[in-house]
């Protein structure tokens, strides 16, 4: 359901909710990382949550993904963030192997829950 207009408002509008980093190779955009800040009450500090990372298929394997992660890690440190985190589908073995290679640890004890659509509407209506 994302449109160019929705993305423009969400990323560059009055109340931007996320940031995007574009990666270039030979002056051509080849990757992007979309992220936003979250907060850890345990750490007492903000974190960076990576929502999407994309590297063009024709340049995968050239270290661009690692460069993107390195940049985000540096940004997290500059912003005094306590962590950089993201989700991955459990069947995406190549991504999981890459994440382990860069030192990431799976948070297997956590389960993601989500409210959308009618369930989100129904719960929101209970606030009245």
TILUMBA-791051 format. One record per residue (C-alpha): residue number from 0; residue in one letter; y, x, z. Coordinates in steps of 0.5 Angstrom, whole numbers, plus 500, padded with zeros to 3 digits. Example, Ala and Ser with C-alpha at 12.3 -4.5 7.8 and 13.67 -1.06 7.14 Angstrom:
BEGIN
nuvo seq: 0 type: A north: 491 east: 525 up: 516 .
nuvo seq: 1 type: S north: 498 east: 527 up: 514 .
// end
This chain:
BEGIN
nuvo seq: 0 type: X north: 500 east: 500 up: 500 .
nuvo seq: 1 type: X north: 505 east: 506 up: 500 .
nuvo seq: 2 type: X north: 510 east: 506 up: 495 .
nuvo seq: 3 type: X north: 515 east: 511 up: 493 .
nuvo seq: 4 type: X north: 520 east: 507 up: 496 .
nuvo seq: 5 type: X north: 516 east: 506 up: 503 .
nuvo seq: 6 type: X north: 515 east: 514 up: 503 .
nuvo seq: 7 type: X north: 522 east: 515 up: 501 .
nuvo seq: 8 type: X north: 525 east: 511 up: 507 .
nuvo seq: 9 type: X north: 519 east: 514 up: 512 .
nuvo seq: 10 type: X north: 520 east: 521 up: 510 .
nuvo seq: 11 type: X north: 528 east: 521 up: 509 .
nuvo seq: 12 type: X north: 531 east: 515 up: 511 .
nuvo seq: 13 type: X north: 535 east: 514 up: 518 .
nuvo seq: 14 type: X north: 529 east: 514 up: 522 .
nuvo seq: 15 type: X north: 525 east: 519 up: 519 .
nuvo seq: 16 type: X north: 518 east: 519 up: 522 .
nuvo seq: 17 type: X north: 514 east: 525 up: 519 .
nuvo seq: 18 type: X north: 516 east: 531 up: 515 .
nuvo seq: 19 type: X north: 513 east: 534 up: 509 .
nuvo seq: 20 type: X north: 512 east: 541 up: 507 .
nuvo seq: 21 type: X north: 510 east: 543 up: 500 .
nuvo seq: 22 type: X north: 507 east: 549 up: 498 .
nuvo seq: 23 type: X north: 508 east: 553 up: 491 .
nuvo seq: 24 type: X north: 504 east: 558 up: 487 .
nuvo seq: 25 type: X north: 508 east: 561 up: 481 .
nuvo seq: 26 type: X north: 514 east: 556 up: 482 .
nuvo seq: 27 type: X north: 509 east: 550 up: 481 .
nuvo seq: 28 type: X north: 508 east: 545 up: 487 .
nuvo seq: 29 type: X north: 501 east: 546 up: 489 .
nuvo seq: 30 type: X north: 500 east: 543 up: 496 .
nuvo seq: 31 type: X north: 503 east: 539 up: 501 .
nuvo seq: 32 type: X north: 502 east: 538 up: 508 .
nuvo seq: 33 type: X north: 505 east: 531 up: 512 .
nuvo seq: 34 type: X north: 505 east: 532 up: 519 .
nuvo seq: 35 type: X north: 509 east: 529 up: 525 .
nuvo seq: 36 type: X north: 510 east: 530 up: 532 .
nuvo seq: 37 type: X north: 506 east: 527 up: 538 .
nuvo seq: 38 type: X north: 506 east: 528 up: 545 .
nuvo seq: 39 type: X north: 501 east: 531 up: 550 .
nuvo seq: 40 type: X north: 502 east: 528 up: 557 .
nuvo seq: 41 type: X north: 497 east: 533 up: 560 .
nuvo seq: 42 type: X north: 500 east: 539 up: 557 .
nuvo seq: 43 type: X north: 507 east: 536 up: 558 .
nuvo seq: 44 type: X north: 509 east: 538 up: 551 .
nuvo seq: 45 type: X north: 510 east: 536 up: 544 .
nuvo seq: 46 type: X north: 504 east: 537 up: 539 .
nuvo seq: 47 type: X north: 504 east: 537 up: 531 .
nuvo seq: 48 type: X north: 499 east: 532 up: 528 .
nuvo seq: 49 type: X north: 497 east: 533 up: 521 .
nuvo seq: 50 type: X north: 496 east: 527 up: 517 .
nuvo seq: 51 type: X north: 495 east: 529 up: 510 .
nuvo seq: 52 type: X north: 493 east: 536 up: 507 .
nuvo seq: 53 type: X north: 492 east: 536 up: 500 .
nuvo seq: 54 type: X north: 491 east: 542 up: 495 .
nuvo seq: 55 type: X north: 491 east: 541 up: 488 .
nuvo seq: 56 type: X north: 483 east: 542 up: 486 .
nuvo seq: 57 type: X north: 485 east: 547 up: 480 .
nuvo seq: 58 type: X north: 488 east: 552 up: 486 .
nuvo seq: 59 type: X north: 483 east: 551 up: 491 .
nuvo seq: 60 type: X north: 479 east: 557 up: 494 .
nuvo seq: 61 type: X north: 485 east: 561 up: 493 .
nuvo seq: 62 type: X north: 487 east: 561 up: 500 .
nuvo seq: 63 type: X north: 493 east: 556 up: 500 .
nuvo seq: 64 type: X north: 490 east: 551 up: 505 .
nuvo seq: 65 type: X north: 490 east: 557 up: 510 .
nuvo seq: 66 type: X north: 497 east: 559 up: 508 .
nuvo seq: 67 type: X north: 499 east: 552 up: 509 .
nuvo seq: 68 type: X north: 495 east: 552 up: 516 .
nuvo seq: 69 type: X north: 499 east: 558 up: 518 .
nuvo seq: 70 type: X north: 505 east: 556 up: 516 .
nuvo seq: 71 type: X north: 504 east: 549 up: 521 .
nuvo seq: 72 type: X north: 501 east: 554 up: 526 .
nuvo seq: 73 type: X north: 508 east: 558 up: 526 .
nuvo seq: 74 type: X north: 512 east: 552 up: 526 .
nuvo seq: 75 type: X north: 508 east: 549 up: 532 .
nuvo seq: 76 type: X north: 510 east: 555 up: 536 .
nuvo seq: 77 type: X north: 517 east: 555 up: 534 .
nuvo seq: 78 type: X north: 518 east: 548 up: 536 .
nuvo seq: 79 type: X north: 514 east: 550 up: 543 .
nuvo seq: 80 type: X north: 508 east: 545 up: 541 .
nuvo seq: 81 type: X north: 502 east: 545 up: 545 .
nuvo seq: 82 type: X north: 497 east: 544 up: 539 .
nuvo seq: 83 type: X north: 496 east: 543 up: 532 .
nuvo seq: 84 type: X north: 491 east: 537 up: 531 .
nuvo seq: 85 type: X north: 488 east: 533 up: 525 .
nuvo seq: 86 type: X north: 482 east: 529 up: 524 .
nuvo seq: 87 type: X north: 477 east: 530 up: 519 .
nuvo seq: 88 type: X north: 471 east: 525 up: 516 .
nuvo seq: 89 type: X north: 465 east: 527 up: 519 .
nuvo seq: 90 type: X north: 461 east: 528 up: 512 .
nuvo seq: 91 type: X north: 466 east: 533 up: 510 .
nuvo seq: 92 type: X north: 462 east: 539 up: 511 .
nuvo seq: 93 type: X north: 467 east: 544 up: 507 .
nuvo seq: 94 type: X north: 473 east: 542 up: 510 .
nuvo seq: 95 type: X north: 469 east: 542 up: 517 .
nuvo seq: 96 type: X north: 467 east: 549 up: 516 .
nuvo seq: 97 type: X north: 474 east: 551 up: 513 .
nuvo seq: 98 type: X north: 477 east: 549 up: 520 .
nuvo seq: 99 type: X north: 472 east: 552 up: 524 .
nuvo seq: 100 type: X north: 473 east: 559 up: 520 .
nuvo seq: 101 type: X north: 480 east: 558 up: 522 .
nuvo seq: 102 type: X north: 479 east: 557 up: 529 .
nuvo seq: 103 type: X north: 479 east: 550 up: 530 .
nuvo seq: 104 type: X north: 475 east: 546 up: 535 .
nuvo seq: 105 type: X north: 472 east: 539 up: 534 .
nuvo seq: 106 type: X north: 474 east: 534 up: 539 .
nuvo seq: 107 type: X north: 467 east: 531 up: 539 .
nuvo seq: 108 type: X north: 468 east: 527 up: 546 .
nuvo seq: 109 type: X north: 474 east: 523 up: 543 .
nuvo seq: 110 type: X north: 473 east: 517 up: 539 .
nuvo seq: 111 type: X north: 479 east: 515 up: 534 .
nuvo seq: 112 type: X north: 481 east: 507 up: 535 .
nuvo seq: 113 type: X north: 485 east: 503 up: 530 .
nuvo seq: 114 type: X north: 489 east: 497 up: 530 .
nuvo seq: 115 type: X north: 491 east: 494 up: 523 .
nuvo seq: 116 type: X north: 492 east: 488 up: 520 .
nuvo seq: 117 type: X north: 490 east: 481 up: 523 .
nuvo seq: 118 type: X north: 488 east: 485 up: 530 .
nuvo seq: 119 type: X north: 495 east: 488 up: 530 .
nuvo seq: 120 type: X north: 498 east: 482 up: 529 .
nuvo seq: 121 type: X north: 494 east: 478 up: 534 .
nuvo seq: 122 type: X north: 495 east: 483 up: 539 .
nuvo seq: 123 type: X north: 503 east: 484 up: 538 .
nuvo seq: 124 type: X north: 504 east: 476 up: 538 .
nuvo seq: 125 type: X north: 501 east: 477 up: 545 .
nuvo seq: 126 type: X north: 507 east: 480 up: 547 .
nuvo seq: 127 type: X north: 512 east: 474 up: 547 .
// end
